[in-house]
Amino acid sequence: MTITGLGFTTNGSVAITVLRPDQVTDTLPAATANGSGGFSATYQPPMVPGRYKITATDGTNTAKAAVAEADAAK
């Protein structure tokens, strides 16, 4: 799964966590926002059935999203 975001601090570090349906939290390696405040990261979900809740933050800006395992497989 590719996780992308916009509106983060230019060239800043973005911490990304994924709360899995089995209530385990995966912490991804920090992404670096580009000169426009956008970032991209890759996550390989374990395909546990349910919703994966994604949080990305640079300490100032935070974004949250959720996807189902069927969407995560794409």
C-alpha positions, -999 to +999 in steps of 0.1 A: +000+000+000+013+035-008+005+062+018+007+098+006+000+131+022+001+168+015+002+199+037+031+189+060+061+210+070+084+215+040+114+192+041+102+180+076+101+145+091+067+128+090+060+101+115+035+074+103+017+048+123-009+022+113-034+008+138-043-026+124-077-043+129-061-067+155-052-035+176-014-038+169+002-005+159+029-006+132+053+023+131+068+030+097+102+046+091+098+084+091+091+099+057+106+133+046+082+158+032+093+174-001+096+211-009+058+212-014+050+195+019+041+162+003+053+127+013+050+091+001+056+059+021+051+022+015+034-002+039+029-039+035-002-048+055-005-082+070-040-085+055-058-090+088-095-085+080-109-051+090-099-014+089-064-001+090-062+034+106-033+055+094-020+086+112+007+108+098+022+138+117+051+162+116+044+175+151+024+204+138+002+190+111-017+157+115-037+136+090-058+105+096-072+080+072-086+045+072-087+017+046-102-018+046-080-048+039-095-051+004-083-016-004-049-022+013-042-051-011-041-027-041 
